[in-house]
Amino acid sequence: METNYYTLKRTDNQLLALTHLSQLLTCLTGFGGLIVPLIIWATQKDNVEGLDIHGKSIINFQLSIVAYSVLSIPLILLFGLGILTLIFIGILAFVMPIINTIKASNGELPSYPLSFNFIS
């Protein structure tokens, strides 16, 4: 006899918004903007509806920010282009989590520009 167990996922837009906002820990403390969303995503993705999509987007965005930052360091030697790139990355890393927090609280899907697809 086979039995099917269905897991019921709850809708929790506040947790989704908190997950997006937790990226700003990097701006405040210098670390945690990748670790905290990763922990929330890994522990709650099976319990909260939509957290898997939001979590993957956040992790991909944070890893992309790290990759862009590492790639811009050698560009500093080329006429200071790396400094402009780092300023742009900093603005993007501060503004996009806020925009996607508002989207998540309204039940919309996140959209992070210039994000590599590390986790699909």
N, C-alpha and C positions, 0 to 999 in steps of 0.2 A: 504494500500500500504506500503510495507516494503522497506526501503532504507538501504543499507549497506555503512557504512563509513569506508574506509580503511585509515589507517595511514601510511604514508610513512616514513620510517626510513632513516636517512642519514648515510653515512659511514664517520666516523670521527676517524681515527687512532690516531690523535694527542690528542684528548680528552681521548682516552683509555690509551695512554702512560702517559699523565698527571695524570690520576687517579692512575696508578701504582706508579708513582714517588711520589705522595702525601703521600704515606706510609712512606717515609723517613723523614717526619716532626717529627716523634717520635724520630729519631736519633738527629735531630737538636734542637728541642724545648722541648722534653719530653712528648708531647701530640700532638694530631691532626692526627696521623697516622691511626686512626680508624674513627675519626669523619669526616674528609674531604672526604675520599672516600665514606663514607656512605651517605653524603649529595649529592655528585655528582651522585652516583648510584641512590638514591631515586628520584632525580629531573629529570634525563636525561635518565633513562632506557627505557622509552617508545619512545624516540626520536632518539636515536643513536643505530645503528645496532651493536649487540655484546656486548653492555655495560651491559646487564643483566647478561650474563655469566661471564664477567670479574669482574663485581662488586661483584657478589656472591663469586667468588674465592678470591677476596681481603678481603672481610668481614670475610669469613671463615678462611683465613690465619691469619688475625689480631687477631681474637678471639682465635685461636689456640695458637698464640704466648703468649697471656695473660694467657691462661690456663696453658701452659707449664711453664711460669714464676712463677705463683702462686704455681704450684706443685713442683717446684725446690727449693723453699724457705725452706721447711722442710728437704730437702736433704742436705742442708748446714751443718746441725748438724751431718750428717752421713759422717764423714771423708772428708768433703769438696766436695762431689760429686755435690752438688747444684751449686757450683761456676763454675765447668766445664760445667755443663748443661746451666747455664746462659750465659757463654761465647759462647757456641755453638748456643744458641738461638739468641744472639746478632749478630753473624756473619750471621746466616740464615736470620734474619730480615733485614739485610742490603743488602745482595747479591741478594736474590730472587726478590725483587721489581725491581732491575736494570735489571736482566735477563729477567723478564717478561715485562718490558718496551720495551726492544728491540724486543721481540716477538710481542707485541701489535702493535708496529710501522710497523712491517712487515706483519701484518694481521693474525698472528698465535694465537692459543688459549693459555691461560695461564696454567701453571702447577706449583703448589705449593706443595712441598713434606711435609709429616707429618702434613697435614692439616685435621682437623676434618670437617665433613660436617654438620655445624650448620644450614645453610640455603641451601635448595636444590631447 
